[in-house]
């Protein structure tokens, strides 16, 4: 009966550790309980069956636990629990030499306060100086940044 208890404690301890790593990560009752059950199984093996059985149980627990976790996360079910996506986006850039402070252009969409503008034939991300600028409105570049420009609405002269 004691051998069955040891095997059951090892199984339940490993199950709780798998729950800890897969379902509720962090230091929770499942993880602590898993380690306690594994330790208890080793303790019972030492007390009831002597040092040889205790060391065999200890070696099994120390080898089986990491291997089980490793192979679980390499399995198809484990791979579904791991984030596999890669970020492949990039920041839209433009050639800075083509756009200079004072250049004129037109808004493509509404700048509220950010949007797209066309300046010197290049479409770039732009930020208004604070005010909303309607689509198809003439703008002037105030500042050129690494991946966007700051613009203001062009003031029309009524001569």
C-alpha positions as CSV (number, residue, x, y, z in Angstrom):
1,X,0.0,0.0,0.0
2,X,2.8,2.4,0.8
3,X,4.4,2.0,-2.7
4,X,1.0,2.9,-4.2
5,X,0.9,6.0,-2.0
6,X,4.4,7.0,-3.1
7,X,3.5,6.6,-6.8
8,X,0.2,8.4,-6.3
9,X,2.0,11.3,-4.6
10,X,4.6,11.6,-7.4
11,X,1.8,11.5,-10.0
12,X,-0.3,14.1,-8.2
13,X,2.8,16.3,-7.6
14,X,3.8,16.2,-11.3
15,X,0.2,16.9,-12.2
16,X,0.1,20.0,-10.0
17,X,3.4,21.2,-11.4
18,X,2.0,20.8,-14.9
19,X,-1.1,22.8,-13.9
20,X,1.2,25.4,-12.4
21,X,3.3,25.8,-15.5
22,X,0.6,25.5,-18.1
23,X,-2.6,26.9,-16.7
24,X,-1.9,29.2,-13.8
25,X,1.7,30.4,-14.1
26,X,3.3,32.1,-11.2
27,X,3.9,30.9,-7.6
28,X,0.5,29.5,-6.7
29,X,-1.0,26.8,-4.5
30,X,-0.7,24.3,-7.3
31,X,3.1,24.8,-7.7
32,X,3.7,24.8,-3.9
33,X,1.4,21.8,-3.5
34,X,3.2,20.0,-6.3
35,X,6.6,20.5,-4.7
36,X,5.2,19.4,-1.3
37,X,3.7,16.2,-2.7
38,X,7.0,15.3,-4.5
39,X,8.9,16.0,-1.3
40,X,6.5,14.0,0.7
41,X,6.8,11.0,-1.7
42,X,10.6,11.1,-1.3
43,X,10.3,11.4,2.5
44,X,7.9,8.4,2.7
45,X,10.3,6.4,0.5
46,X,13.2,7.1,2.8
47,X,11.2,6.3,6.0
48,X,9.3,3.2,4.8
49,X,11.8,1.6,2.4
50,X,15.2,2.9,3.5
51,X,18.0,4.9,1.9
52,X,18.3,3.0,-1.4
53,X,14.6,3.4,-2.2
54,X,14.6,7.0,-1.0
55,X,17.5,7.9,-3.3
56,X,15.9,6.0,-6.2
57,X,12.6,8.0,-5.6
58,X,14.6,11.2,-5.3
59,X,16.5,10.6,-8.5
60,X,13.2,9.7,-10.3
61,X,11.6,12.9,-9.1
62,X,14.6,15.1,-10.0
63,X,14.8,13.6,-13.4
64,X,11.2,12.9,-14.3
65,X,9.9,16.4,-13.3
66,X,12.1,18.5,-15.7
67,X,11.8,15.9,-18.5
68,X,8.0,15.8,-18.2
69,X,7.7,19.5,-18.3
70,X,10.2,19.7,-21.2
71,X,8.4,17.1,-23.3
72,X,5.0,18.5,-22.4
73,X,5.9,21.9,-23.9
74,X,7.5,20.3,-26.9
75,X,4.3,18.3,-27.6
76,X,1.5,19.6,-29.8
77,X,-0.7,20.4,-26.8
78,X,2.1,22.3,-25.1
79,X,3.0,24.3,-28.2
80,X,-0.5,25.6,-28.3
81,X,0.1,27.2,-24.8
82,X,3.3,29.0,-25.8
83,X,3.3,32.3,-27.7
84,X,4.7,31.5,-31.2
85,X,4.0,34.7,-33.1
86,X,6.8,37.0,-34.2
87,X,6.5,40.7,-34.6
88,X,7.5,41.5,-38.1
89,X,6.2,45.0,-38.4
90,X,8.4,47.9,-39.2
91,X,8.2,51.7,-38.8
92,X,7.3,53.5,-41.9
93,X,10.2,55.7,-42.9
94,X,10.9,58.2,-45.6
95,X,13.9,59.9,-47.1
96,X,14.5,62.9,-44.9
97,X,16.4,64.8,-47.6
98,X,13.1,65.0,-49.7
99,X,11.2,66.9,-47.0
100,X,12.4,70.0,-45.3
101,X,11.0,72.6,-42.9
102,X,8.9,75.0,-44.8
103,X,7.8,72.6,-47.6
104,X,4.2,72.5,-48.6
105,X,1.9,69.6,-49.1
106,X,-1.7,68.4,-48.8
107,X,-3.5,66.3,-46.3
108,X,-4.7,62.9,-47.6
109,X,-7.0,62.3,-44.7
110,X,-8.1,64.3,-41.7
111,X,-5.3,65.1,-39.2
112,X,-7.0,64.6,-35.8
113,X,-4.3,65.3,-34.8
114,X,-2.4,62.6,-36.7
115,X,-2.9,61.3,-40.2
116,X,-1.3,61.0,-43.7
117,X,0.0,63.9,-45.8
118,X,1.6,64.1,-49.2
119,X,4.7,66.3,-49.4
120,X,7.0,66.5,-52.4
121,X,5.5,63.3,-53.8
122,X,6.0,61.3,-50.6
123,X,3.2,60.1,-48.4
124,X,4.2,60.4,-44.7
125,X,2.7,60.2,-41.3
126,X,2.1,63.7,-39.9
127,X,1.0,65.3,-36.8
128,X,-0.7,68.7,-36.7
129,X,0.4,71.5,-34.5
130,X,-2.6,70.8,-32.3
131,X,-5.6,71.8,-34.4
132,X,-7.6,69.4,-36.6
133,X,-6.9,69.7,-40.3
134,X,-9.5,68.6,-42.8
135,X,-8.7,66.3,-45.8
136,X,-7.3,67.8,-49.0
137,X,-6.0,70.9,-47.1
138,X,-2.8,72.7,-47.8
139,X,-0.2,72.3,-45.0
140,X,3.3,73.5,-44.2
141,X,6.0,71.4,-42.5
142,X,7.1,72.8,-39.1
143,X,9.5,70.0,-38.1
144,X,10.9,66.8,-39.6
145,X,11.2,63.8,-37.2
146,X,12.7,60.4,-37.9
147,X,9.5,58.8,-39.1
148,X,6.9,61.6,-39.3
149,X,6.5,65.3,-39.7
150,X,4.8,68.0,-37.7
151,X,2.7,70.3,-39.9
152,X,0.3,73.3,-39.6
153,X,-2.5,74.4,-41.9
154,X,-1.2,76.8,-44.6
155,X,-2.6,80.2,-44.1
156,X,-4.1,81.6,-47.3
157,X,-3.3,85.2,-48.2
158,X,-6.2,87.2,-49.4
159,X,-4.4,89.9,-51.4
